[in-house]
Amino acid sequence: MTADEVRSTIMNGLPCDHVEVLGDDGQHFEAVIVSPQFTGKNMVQQHQLVYLTLGERMRAEIHALSMRTFTPEGWTLSAMK
């Protein structure tokens, strides 16, 4: 699995304003995900939404996914820092 495939899967399954995925070994990835679906949810709930979106790929194809999740408002505030 490539970083582009992970990115596409997330974007196709979850409304996102921004998704960036890095990873070059096909199993370990780092992602930054900005979605309005994260509003009102804590970090664990946000990550659960991403895992749900990736579904079986998290068990079979992706060994590790490190992610930073943001609401659109949180993303704007982090960019200002």
HTML snippet that shows the backbone in 3Dmol.js (N, CA, C, O; Angstrom):
<script src="https://3Dmol.org/build/3Dmol-min.js"></script>
<div id="view" style="width:600px;height:400px;position:relative"></div>
<script>
const pdb = `
ATOM      1  N   MET A   1       0.842  -1.174   0.000  1.00  0.00           N
ATOM      2  CA  MET A   1       0.000   0.000   0.000  1.00  0.00           C
ATOM      3  C   MET A   1       0.888   1.237   0.000  1.00  0.00           C
ATOM      4  O   MET A   1       1.911   1.276   0.684  1.00  0.00           O
ATOM      5  N   THR A   2       0.495   2.240  -0.765  1.00  0.00           N
ATOM      6  CA  THR A   2       1.276   3.470  -0.848  1.00  0.00           C
ATOM      7  C   THR A   2       0.618   4.573  -0.022  1.00  0.00           C
ATOM      8  O   THR A   2      -0.550   4.476   0.357  1.00  0.00           O
ATOM      9  N   ALA A   3       1.385   5.610   0.245  1.00  0.00           N
ATOM     10  CA  ALA A   3       0.844   6.767   0.967  1.00  0.00           C
ATOM     11  C   ALA A   3      -0.319   7.384   0.193  1.00  0.00           C
ATOM     12  O   ALA A   3      -1.296   7.829   0.796  1.00  0.00           O
ATOM     13  N   ASP A   4      -0.222   7.413  -1.127  1.00  0.00           N
ATOM     14  CA  ASP A   4      -1.314   7.955  -1.950  1.00  0.00           C
ATOM     15  C   ASP A   4      -2.584   7.118  -1.816  1.00  0.00           C
ATOM     16  O   ASP A   4      -3.688   7.663  -1.803  1.00  0.00           O
ATOM     17  N   GLU A   5      -2.435   5.810  -1.718  1.00  0.00           N
ATOM     18  CA  GLU A   5      -3.606   4.937  -1.542  1.00  0.00           C
ATOM     19  C   GLU A   5      -4.261   5.157  -0.180  1.00  0.00           C
ATOM     20  O   GLU A   5      -5.487   5.168  -0.067  1.00  0.00           O
ATOM     21  N   VAL A   6      -3.437   5.332   0.849  1.00  0.00           N
ATOM     22  CA  VAL A   6      -3.980   5.613   2.179  1.00  0.00           C
ATOM     23  C   VAL A   6      -4.730   6.947   2.142  1.00  0.00           C
ATOM     24  O   VAL A   6      -5.843   7.060   2.657  1.00  0.00           O
ATOM     25  N   ARG A   7      -4.111   7.945   1.531  1.00  0.00           N
ATOM     26  CA  ARG A   7      -4.734   9.271   1.422  1.00  0.00           C
ATOM     27  C   ARG A   7      -6.061   9.185   0.680  1.00  0.00           C
ATOM     28  O   ARG A   7      -7.060   9.742   1.137  1.00  0.00           O
ATOM     29  N   SER A   8      -6.087   8.506  -0.443  1.00  0.00           N
ATOM     30  CA  SER A   8      -7.316   8.368  -1.233  1.00  0.00           C
ATOM     31  C   SER A   8      -8.409   7.644  -0.450  1.00  0.00           C
ATOM     32  O   SER A   8      -9.574   8.038  -0.500  1.00  0.00           O
ATOM     33  N   THR A   9      -8.042   6.598   0.264  1.00  0.00           N
ATOM     34  CA  THR A   9      -9.021   5.855   1.046  1.00  0.00           C
ATOM     35  C   THR A   9      -9.645   6.745   2.119  1.00  0.00           C
ATOM     36  O   THR A   9     -10.860   6.726   2.321  1.00  0.00           O
ATOM     37  N   ILE A  10      -8.809   7.522   2.801  1.00  0.00           N
ATOM     38  CA  ILE A  10      -9.325   8.428   3.827  1.00  0.00           C
ATOM     39  C   ILE A  10     -10.237   9.475   3.199  1.00  0.00           C
ATOM     40  O   ILE A  10     -11.333   9.728   3.699  1.00  0.00           O
ATOM     41  N   MET A  11      -9.792  10.077   2.115  1.00  0.00           N
ATOM     42  CA  MET A  11     -10.577  11.145   1.478  1.00  0.00           C
ATOM     43  C   MET A  11     -11.893  10.634   0.889  1.00  0.00           C
ATOM     44  O   MET A  11     -12.885  11.363   0.864  1.00  0.00           O
ATOM     45  N   ASN A  12     -11.907   9.392   0.419  1.00  0.00           N
ATOM     46  CA  ASN A  12     -13.133   8.822  -0.141  1.00  0.00           C
ATOM     47  C   ASN A  12     -14.135   8.409   0.929  1.00  0.00           C
ATOM     48  O   ASN A  12     -15.330   8.309   0.652  1.00  0.00           O
ATOM     49  N   GLY A  13     -13.662   8.169   2.145  1.00  0.00           N
ATOM     50  CA  GLY A  13     -14.550   7.685   3.185  1.00  0.00           C
ATOM     51  C   GLY A  13     -14.909   8.691   4.262  1.00  0.00           C
ATOM     52  O   GLY A  13     -15.786   8.438   5.089  1.00  0.00           O
ATOM     53  N   LEU A  14     -14.231   9.838   4.255  1.00  0.00           N
ATOM     54  CA  LEU A  14     -14.427  10.820   5.303  1.00  0.00           C
ATOM     55  C   LEU A  14     -14.329  12.213   4.681  1.00  0.00           C
ATOM     56  O   LEU A  14     -13.341  12.512   4.011  1.00  0.00           O
ATOM     57  N   PRO A  15     -15.325  13.065   4.887  1.00  0.00           N
ATOM     58  CA  PRO A  15     -15.226  14.420   4.347  1.00  0.00           C
ATOM     59  C   PRO A  15     -14.009  15.125   4.960  1.00  0.00           C
ATOM     60  O   PRO A  15     -13.924  15.272   6.179  1.00  0.00           O
ATOM     61  N   CYS A  16     -13.081  15.552   4.123  1.00  0.00           N
ATOM     62  CA  CYS A  16     -11.841  16.162   4.608  1.00  0.00           C
ATOM     63  C   CYS A  16     -11.552  17.474   3.884  1.00  0.00           C
ATOM     64  O   CYS A  16     -11.821  17.623   2.692  1.00  0.00           O
ATOM     65  N   ASP A  17     -10.999  18.411   4.635  1.00  0.00           N
ATOM     66  CA  ASP A  17     -10.511  19.650   4.044  1.00  0.00           C
ATOM     67  C   ASP A  17      -9.057  19.502   3.620  1.00  0.00           C
ATOM     68  O   ASP A  17      -8.597  20.181   2.702  1.00  0.00           O
ATOM     69  N   HIS A  18      -8.336  18.610   4.298  1.00  0.00           N
ATOM     70  CA  HIS A  18      -6.914  18.424   4.009  1.00  0.00           C
ATOM     71  C   HIS A  18      -6.489  17.045   4.508  1.00  0.00           C
ATOM     72  O   HIS A  18      -6.839  16.644   5.618  1.00  0.00           O
ATOM     73  N   VAL A  19      -5.745  16.336   3.694  1.00  0.00           N
ATOM     74  CA  VAL A  19      -5.152  15.057   4.114  1.00  0.00           C
ATOM     75  C   VAL A  19      -3.746  14.996   3.535  1.00  0.00           C
ATOM     76  O   VAL A  19      -3.540  15.180   2.335  1.00  0.00           O
ATOM     77  N   GLU A  20      -2.801  14.740   4.397  1.00  0.00           N
ATOM     78  CA  GLU A  20      -1.411  14.560   3.976  1.00  0.00           C
ATOM     79  C   GLU A  20      -0.919  13.257   4.594  1.00  0.00           C
ATOM     80  O   GLU A  20      -1.012  13.072   5.807  1.00  0.00           O
ATOM     81  N   VAL A  21      -0.399  12.360   3.774  1.00  0.00           N
ATOM     82  CA  VAL A  21       0.086  11.066   4.270  1.00  0.00           C
ATOM     83  C   VAL A  21       1.507  10.860   3.770  1.00  0.00           C
ATOM     84  O   VAL A  21       1.795  11.021   2.584  1.00  0.00           O
ATOM     85  N   LEU A  22       2.376  10.505   4.683  1.00  0.00           N
ATOM     86  CA  LEU A  22       3.759  10.181   4.352  1.00  0.00           C
ATOM     87  C   LEU A  22       4.034   8.751   4.764  1.00  0.00           C
ATOM     88  O   LEU A  22       3.454   8.247   5.726  1.00  0.00           O
ATOM     89  N   GLY A  23       4.909   8.109   4.041  1.00  0.00           N
ATOM     90  CA  GLY A  23       5.315   6.737   4.350  1.00  0.00           C
ATOM     91  C   GLY A  23       5.943   6.142   3.116  1.00  0.00           C
ATOM     92  O   GLY A  23       5.422   6.291   2.011  1.00  0.00           O
ATOM     93  N   ASP A  24       7.068   5.462   3.300  1.00  0.00           N
ATOM     94  CA  ASP A  24       7.755   4.936   2.121  1.00  0.00           C
ATOM     95  C   ASP A  24       8.043   3.449   2.180  1.00  0.00           C
ATOM     96  O   ASP A  24       8.681   2.906   1.278  1.00  0.00           O
ATOM     97  N   ASP A  25       7.579   2.775   3.240  1.00  0.00           N
ATOM     98  CA  ASP A  25       7.856   1.347   3.311  1.00  0.00           C
ATOM     99  C   ASP A  25       6.622   0.481   3.072  1.00  0.00           C
ATOM    100  O   ASP A  25       6.697  -0.746   3.128  1.00  0.00           O
ATOM    101  N   GLY A  26       5.481   1.129   2.803  1.00  0.00           N
ATOM    102  CA  GLY A  26       4.270   0.392   2.480  1.00  0.00           C
ATOM    103  C   GLY A  26       3.485  -0.133   3.668  1.00  0.00           C
ATOM    104  O   GLY A  26       2.425  -0.732   3.484  1.00  0.00           O
ATOM    105  N   GLN A  27       3.981   0.077   4.891  1.00  0.00           N
ATOM    106  CA  GLN A  27       3.282  -0.424   6.076  1.00  0.00           C
ATOM    107  C   GLN A  27       3.184   0.595   7.201  1.00  0.00           C
ATOM    108  O   GLN A  27       2.262   0.519   8.013  1.00  0.00           O
ATOM    109  N   HIS A  28       4.108   1.544   7.268  1.00  0.00           N
ATOM    110  CA  HIS A  28       4.147   2.543   8.330  1.00  0.00           C
ATOM    111  C   HIS A  28       3.880   3.913   7.716  1.00  0.00           C
ATOM    112  O   HIS A  28       4.547   4.323   6.766  1.00  0.00           O
ATOM    113  N   PHE A  29       2.896   4.612   8.273  1.00  0.00           N
ATOM    114  CA  PHE A  29       2.486   5.889   7.691  1.00  0.00           C
ATOM    115  C   PHE A  29       2.285   6.940   8.766  1.00  0.00           C
ATOM    116  O   PHE A  29       1.992   6.633   9.922  1.00  0.00           O
ATOM    117  N   GLU A  30       2.452   8.195   8.351  1.00  0.00           N
ATOM    118  CA  GLU A  30       2.153   9.345   9.192  1.00  0.00           C
ATOM    119  C   GLU A  30       1.144  10.185   8.423  1.00  0.00           C
ATOM    120  O   GLU A  30       1.287  10.393   7.218  1.00  0.00           O
ATOM    121  N   ALA A  31       0.115  10.672   9.132  1.00  0.00           N
ATOM    122  CA  ALA A  31      -0.933  11.428   8.456  1.00  0.00           C
ATOM    123  C   ALA A  31      -1.326  12.669   9.252  1.00  0.00           C
ATOM    124  O   ALA A  31      -1.306  12.680  10.483  1.00  0.00           O
ATOM    125  N   VAL A  32      -1.685  13.713   8.507  1.00  0.00           N
ATOM    126  CA  VAL A  32      -2.330  14.896   9.053  1.00  0.00           C
ATOM    127  C   VAL A  32      -3.685  14.953   8.370  1.00  0.00           C
ATOM    128  O   VAL A  32      -3.768  14.976   7.142  1.00  0.00           O
ATOM    129  N   ILE A  33      -4.749  14.975   9.166  1.00  0.00           N
ATOM    130  CA  ILE A  33      -6.100  14.901   8.620  1.00  0.00           C
ATOM    131  C   ILE A  33      -6.938  16.024   9.225  1.00  0.00           C
ATOM    132  O   ILE A  33      -7.020  16.165  10.445  1.00  0.00           O
ATOM    133  N   VAL A  34      -7.559  16.819   8.355  1.00  0.00           N
ATOM    134  CA  VAL A  34      -8.428  17.913   8.780  1.00  0.00           C
ATOM    135  C   VAL A  34      -9.826  17.609   8.264  1.00  0.00           C
ATOM    136  O   VAL A  34     -10.042  17.501   7.057  1.00  0.00           O
ATOM    137  N   SER A  35     -10.778  17.472   9.190  1.00  0.00           N
ATOM    138  CA  SER A  35     -12.139  17.122   8.791  1.00  0.00           C
ATOM    139  C   SER A  35     -13.165  17.820   9.678  1.00  0.00           C
ATOM    140  O   SER A  35     -12.993  17.890  10.895  1.00  0.00           O
ATOM    141  N   PRO A  36     -14.227  18.332   9.069  1.00  0.00           N
ATOM    142  CA  PRO A  36     -15.308  18.892   9.883  1.00  0.00           C
ATOM    143  C   PRO A  36     -16.014  17.821  10.712  1.00  0.00           C
ATOM    144  O   PRO A  36     -16.694  18.147  11.685  1.00  0.00           O
ATOM    145  N   GLN A  37     -15.862  16.551  10.343  1.00  0.00           N
ATOM    146  CA  GLN A  37     -16.458  15.447  11.100  1.00  0.00           C
ATOM    147  C   GLN A  37     -15.844  15.320  12.493  1.00  0.00           C
ATOM    148  O   GLN A  37     -16.428  14.675  13.364  1.00  0.00           O
ATOM    149  N   PHE A  38     -14.684  15.921  12.717  1.00  0.00           N
ATOM    150  CA  PHE A  38     -14.003  15.831  14.005  1.00  0.00           C
ATOM    151  C   PHE A  38     -14.557  16.819  15.029  1.00  0.00           C
ATOM    152  O   PHE A  38     -14.266  16.702  16.220  1.00  0.00           O
ATOM    153  N   THR A  39     -15.343  17.778  14.582  1.00  0.00           N
ATOM    154  CA  THR A  39     -15.876  18.799  15.478  1.00  0.00           C
ATOM    155  C   THR A  39     -16.699  18.160  16.600  1.00  0.00           C
ATOM    156  O   THR A  39     -17.586  17.343  16.350  1.00  0.00           O
ATOM    157  N   GLY A  40     -16.391  18.546  17.828  1.00  0.00           N
ATOM    158  CA  GLY A  40     -17.105  18.034  18.996  1.00  0.00           C
ATOM    159  C   GLY A  40     -16.642  16.676  19.472  1.00  0.00           C
ATOM    160  O   GLY A  40     -17.209  16.123  20.414  1.00  0.00           O
ATOM    161  N   LYS A  41     -15.611  16.125  18.831  1.00  0.00           N
ATOM    162  CA  LYS A  41     -15.100  14.804  19.214  1.00  0.00           C
ATOM    163  C   LYS A  41     -13.710  14.957  19.834  1.00  0.00           C
ATOM    164  O   LYS A  41     -12.936  15.829  19.441  1.00  0.00           O
ATOM    165  N   ASN A  42     -13.409  14.102  20.802  1.00  0.00           N
ATOM    166  CA  ASN A  42     -12.062  14.132  21.364  1.00  0.00           C
ATOM    167  C   ASN A  42     -11.108  13.395  20.416  1.00  0.00           C
ATOM    168  O   ASN A  42     -11.531  12.816  19.415  1.00  0.00           O
ATOM    169  N   MET A  43      -9.821  13.429  20.750  1.00  0.00           N
ATOM    170  CA  MET A  43      -8.813  12.851  19.856  1.00  0.00           C
ATOM    171  C   MET A  43      -9.038  11.360  19.608  1.00  0.00           C
ATOM    172  O   MET A  43      -8.884  10.894  18.479  1.00  0.00           O
ATOM    173  N   VAL A  44      -9.397  10.616  20.636  1.00  0.00           N
ATOM    174  CA  VAL A  44      -9.636   9.181  20.469  1.00  0.00           C
ATOM    175  C   VAL A  44     -10.790   8.957  19.486  1.00  0.00           C
ATOM    176  O   VAL A  44     -10.689   8.113  18.595  1.00  0.00           O
ATOM    177  N   GLN A  45     -11.863   9.694  19.640  1.00  0.00           N
ATOM    178  CA  GLN A  45     -13.014   9.560  18.735  1.00  0.00           C
ATOM    179  C   GLN A  45     -12.643   9.949  17.306  1.00  0.00           C
ATOM    180  O   GLN A  45     -13.105   9.321  16.353  1.00  0.00           O
ATOM    181  N   GLN A  46     -11.817  10.972  17.154  1.00  0.00           N
ATOM    182  CA  GLN A  46     -11.361  11.376  15.822  1.00  0.00           C
ATOM    183  C   GLN A  46     -10.554  10.258  15.173  1.00  0.00           C
ATOM    184  O   GLN A  46     -10.762   9.933  14.003  1.00  0.00           O
ATOM    185  N   HIS A  47      -9.645   9.677  15.926  1.00  0.00           N
ATOM    186  CA  HIS A  47      -8.813   8.595  15.396  1.00  0.00           C
ATOM    187  C   HIS A  47      -9.675   7.371  15.067  1.00  0.00           C
ATOM    188  O   HIS A  47      -9.423   6.680  14.079  1.00  0.00           O
ATOM    189  N   GLN A  48     -10.689   7.105  15.894  1.00  0.00           N
ATOM    190  CA  GLN A  48     -11.588   5.993  15.612  1.00  0.00           C
ATOM    191  C   GLN A  48     -12.313   6.179  14.281  1.00  0.00           C
ATOM    192  O   GLN A  48     -12.529   5.210  13.554  1.00  0.00           O
ATOM    193  N   LEU A  49     -12.689   7.415  13.959  1.00  0.00           N
ATOM    194  CA  LEU A  49     -13.328   7.681  12.665  1.00  0.00           C
ATOM    195  C   LEU A  49     -12.390   7.340  11.511  1.00  0.00           C
ATOM    196  O   LEU A  49     -12.813   6.777  10.501  1.00  0.00           O
ATOM    197  N   VAL A  50     -11.117   7.686  11.671  1.00  0.00           N
ATOM    198  CA  VAL A  50     -10.139   7.382  10.619  1.00  0.00           C
ATOM    199  C   VAL A  50      -9.952   5.868  10.499  1.00  0.00           C
ATOM    200  O   VAL A  50      -9.923   5.330   9.393  1.00  0.00           O
ATOM    201  N   TYR A  51      -9.827   5.184  11.637  1.00  0.00           N
ATOM    202  CA  TYR A  51      -9.680   3.726  11.606  1.00  0.00           C
ATOM    203  C   TYR A  51     -10.890   3.064  10.958  1.00  0.00           C
ATOM    204  O   TYR A  51     -10.744   2.120  10.182  1.00  0.00           O
ATOM    205  N   LEU A  52     -12.077   3.556  11.273  1.00  0.00           N
ATOM    206  CA  LEU A  52     -13.304   3.030  10.679  1.00  0.00           C
ATOM    207  C   LEU A  52     -13.286   3.235   9.159  1.00  0.00           C
ATOM    208  O   LEU A  52     -13.706   2.360   8.402  1.00  0.00           O
ATOM    209  N   THR A  53     -12.804   4.377   8.732  1.00  0.00           N
ATOM    210  CA  THR A  53     -12.713   4.684   7.304  1.00  0.00           C
ATOM    211  C   THR A  53     -11.740   3.735   6.598  1.00  0.00           C
ATOM    212  O   THR A  53     -11.999   3.297   5.477  1.00  0.00           O
ATOM    213  N   LEU A  54     -10.633   3.424   7.248  1.00  0.00           N
ATOM    214  CA  LEU A  54      -9.639   2.533   6.642  1.00  0.00           C
ATOM    215  C   LEU A  54     -10.050   1.064   6.732  1.00  0.00           C
ATOM    216  O   LEU A  54      -9.571   0.231   5.963  1.00  0.00           O
ATOM    217  N   GLY A  55     -10.929   0.756   7.667  1.00  0.00           N
ATOM    218  CA  GLY A  55     -11.504  -0.584   7.769  1.00  0.00           C
ATOM    219  C   GLY A  55     -10.487  -1.703   7.831  1.00  0.00           C
ATOM    220  O   GLY A  55      -9.527  -1.653   8.600  1.00  0.00           O
ATOM    221  N   GLU A  56     -10.712  -2.702   7.017  1.00  0.00           N
ATOM    222  CA  GLU A  56      -9.890  -3.917   7.003  1.00  0.00           C
ATOM    223  C   GLU A  56      -8.432  -3.629   6.655  1.00  0.00           C
ATOM    224  O   GLU A  56      -7.547  -4.401   7.024  1.00  0.00           O
ATOM    225  N   ARG A  57      -8.175  -2.545   5.960  1.00  0.00           N
ATOM    226  CA  ARG A  57      -6.784  -2.215   5.602  1.00  0.00           C
ATOM    227  C   ARG A  57      -5.921  -1.998   6.837  1.00  0.00           C
ATOM    228  O   ARG A  57      -4.718  -2.255   6.813  1.00  0.00           O
ATOM    229  N   MET A  58      -6.545  -1.518   7.930  1.00  0.00           N
ATOM    230  CA  MET A  58      -5.783  -1.330   9.172  1.00  0.00           C
ATOM    231  C   MET A  58      -5.331  -2.674   9.731  1.00  0.00           C
ATOM    232  O   MET A  58      -4.295  -2.745  10.393  1.00  0.00           O
ATOM    233  N   ARG A  59      -6.060  -3.700   9.487  1.00  0.00           N
ATOM    234  CA  ARG A  59      -5.698  -5.025  10.010  1.00  0.00           C
ATOM    235  C   ARG A  59      -4.763  -5.772   9.058  1.00  0.00           C
ATOM    236  O   ARG A  59      -3.889  -6.521   9.494  1.00  0.00           O
ATOM    237  N   ALA A  60      -4.954  -5.563   7.768  1.00  0.00           N
ATOM    238  CA  ALA A  60      -4.250  -6.390   6.792  1.00  0.00           C
ATOM    239  C   ALA A  60      -3.050  -5.710   6.130  1.00  0.00           C
ATOM    240  O   ALA A  60      -2.015  -6.344   5.924  1.00  0.00           O
ATOM    241  N   GLU A  61      -3.182  -4.431   5.799  1.00  0.00           N
ATOM    242  CA  GLU A  61      -2.154  -3.796   4.971  1.00  0.00           C
ATOM    243  C   GLU A  61      -1.337  -2.721   5.680  1.00  0.00           C
ATOM    244  O   GLU A  61      -0.192  -2.466   5.308  1.00  0.00           O
ATOM    245  N   ILE A  62      -1.914  -2.096   6.690  1.00  0.00           N
ATOM    246  CA  ILE A  62      -1.221  -1.002   7.378  1.00  0.00           C
ATOM    247  C   ILE A  62      -0.775  -1.503   8.743  1.00  0.00           C
ATOM    248  O   ILE A  62      -1.596  -1.879   9.580  1.00  0.00           O
ATOM    249  N   HIS A  63       0.530  -1.502   8.955  1.00  0.00           N
ATOM    250  CA  HIS A  63       1.061  -1.971  10.240  1.00  0.00           C
ATOM    251  C   HIS A  63       0.943  -0.877  11.302  1.00  0.00           C
ATOM    252  O   HIS A  63       0.595  -1.161  12.449  1.00  0.00           O
ATOM    253  N   ALA A  64       1.233   0.377  10.923  1.00  0.00           N
ATOM    254  CA  ALA A  64       1.192   1.479  11.880  1.00  0.00           C
ATOM    255  C   ALA A  64       0.776   2.764  11.181  1.00  0.00           C
ATOM    256  O   ALA A  64       1.217   3.061  10.071  1.00  0.00           O
ATOM    257  N   LEU A  65      -0.078   3.514  11.853  1.00  0.00           N
ATOM    258  CA  LEU A  65      -0.515   4.810  11.341  1.00  0.00           C
ATOM    259  C   LEU A  65      -0.447   5.813  12.482  1.00  0.00           C
ATOM    260  O   LEU A  65      -1.233   5.755  13.427  1.00  0.00           O
ATOM    261  N   SER A  66       0.497   6.725  12.380  1.00  0.00           N
ATOM    262  CA  SER A  66       0.608   7.823  13.326  1.00  0.00           C
ATOM    263  C   SER A  66      -0.157   8.993  12.718  1.00  0.00           C
ATOM    264  O   SER A  66       0.087   9.360  11.569  1.00  0.00           O
ATOM    265  N   MET A  67      -1.080   9.581  13.476  1.00  0.00           N
ATOM    266  CA  MET A  67      -1.855  10.658  12.877  1.00  0.00           C
ATOM    267  C   MET A  67      -2.042  11.825  13.817  1.00  0.00           C
ATOM    268  O   MET A  67      -2.078  11.687  15.040  1.00  0.00           O
ATOM    269  N   ARG A  68      -2.158  12.979  13.190  1.00  0.00           N
ATOM    270  CA  ARG A  68      -2.548  14.212  13.861  1.00  0.00           C
ATOM    271  C   ARG A  68      -3.851  14.632  13.206  1.00  0.00           C
ATOM    272  O   ARG A  68      -3.909  14.826  11.992  1.00  0.00           O
ATOM    273  N   THR A  69      -4.895  14.772  14.010  1.00  0.00           N
ATOM    274  CA  THR A  69      -6.209  15.114  13.480  1.00  0.00           C
ATOM    275  C   THR A  69      -6.616  16.492  13.984  1.00  0.00           C
ATOM    276  O   THR A  69      -6.330  16.873  15.119  1.00  0.00           O
ATOM    277  N   PHE A  70      -7.291  17.224  13.108  1.00  0.00           N
ATOM    278  CA  PHE A  70      -7.714  18.589  13.429  1.00  0.00           C
ATOM    279  C   PHE A  70      -9.111  18.844  12.895  1.00  0.00           C
ATOM    280  O   PHE A  70      -9.501  18.303  11.860  1.00  0.00           O
ATOM    281  N   THR A  71      -9.863  19.676  13.610  1.00  0.00           N
ATOM    282  CA  THR A  71     -11.059  20.263  13.024  1.00  0.00           C
ATOM    283  C   THR A  71     -10.577  21.384  12.107  1.00  0.00           C
ATOM    284  O   THR A  71      -9.429  21.810  12.238  1.00  0.00           O
ATOM    285  N   PRO A  72     -11.398  21.875  11.190  1.00  0.00           N
ATOM    286  CA  PRO A  72     -10.957  23.004  10.350  1.00  0.00           C
ATOM    287  C   PRO A  72     -10.522  24.207  11.200  1.00  0.00           C
ATOM    288  O   PRO A  72      -9.546  24.878  10.867  1.00  0.00           O
ATOM    289  N   GLU A  73     -11.242  24.479  12.295  1.00  0.00           N
ATOM    290  CA  GLU A  73     -10.886  25.596  13.165  1.00  0.00           C
ATOM    291  C   GLU A  73      -9.552  25.351  13.860  1.00  0.00           C
ATOM    292  O   GLU A  73      -8.725  26.257  13.962  1.00  0.00           O
ATOM    293  N   GLY A  74      -9.345  24.128  14.335  1.00  0.00           N
ATOM    294  CA  GLY A  74      -8.092  23.778  14.987  1.00  0.00           C
ATOM    295  C   GLY A  74      -6.909  23.838  14.039  1.00  0.00           C
ATOM    296  O   GLY A  74      -5.805  24.220  14.429  1.00  0.00           O
ATOM    297  N   TRP A  75      -7.146  23.458  12.796  1.00  0.00           N
ATOM    298  CA  TRP A  75      -6.098  23.510  11.776  1.00  0.00           C
ATOM    299  C   TRP A  75      -5.689  24.952  11.511  1.00  0.00           C
ATOM    300  O   TRP A  75      -4.501  25.250  11.390  1.00  0.00           O
ATOM    301  N   THR A  76      -6.659  25.841  11.421  1.00  0.00           N
ATOM    302  CA  THR A  76      -6.378  27.259  11.190  1.00  0.00           C
ATOM    303  C   THR A  76      -5.580  27.824  12.362  1.00  0.00           C
ATOM    304  O   THR A  76      -4.619  28.565  12.156  1.00  0.00           O
ATOM    305  N   LEU A  77      -5.967  27.483  13.578  1.00  0.00           N
ATOM    306  CA  LEU A  77      -5.242  27.978  14.756  1.00  0.00           C
ATOM    307  C   LEU A  77      -3.823  27.430  14.795  1.00  0.00           C
ATOM    308  O   LEU A  77      -2.901  28.164  15.151  1.00  0.00           O
ATOM    309  N   SER A  78      -3.617  26.167  14.442  1.00  0.00           N
ATOM    310  CA  SER A  78      -2.271  25.599  14.463  1.00  0.00           C
ATOM    311  C   SER A  78      -1.378  26.227  13.404  1.00  0.00           C
ATOM    312  O   SER A  78      -0.166  26.332  13.592  1.00  0.00           O
ATOM    313  N   ALA A  79      -1.969  26.644  12.296  1.00  0.00           N
ATOM    314  CA  ALA A  79      -1.198  27.284  11.228  1.00  0.00           C
ATOM    315  C   ALA A  79      -0.733  28.681  11.641  1.00  0.00           C
ATOM    316  O   ALA A  79       0.275  29.177  11.139  1.00  0.00           O
ATOM    317  N   MET A  80      -1.460  29.304  12.545  1.00  0.00           N
ATOM    318  CA  MET A  80      -1.125  30.652  12.996  1.00  0.00           C
ATOM    319  C   MET A  80       0.031  30.665  13.988  1.00  0.00           C
ATOM    320  O   MET A  80       0.659  31.702  14.204  1.00  0.00           O
ATOM    321  N   LYS A  81       0.311  29.509  14.592  1.00  0.00           N
ATOM    322  CA  LYS A  81       1.378  29.439  15.619  1.00  0.00           C
ATOM    323  C   LYS A  81       2.740  29.453  14.994  1.00  0.00           C
ATOM    324  O   LYS A  81       3.745  29.400  15.702  1.00  0.00           O
TER     325      LYS A  81
END
`;
const viewer = $3Dmol.createViewer("view");
viewer.addModel(pdb, "pdb");
viewer.setStyle({}, {cartoon: {color: "spectrum"}});
viewer.zoomTo();
viewer.render();
</script>
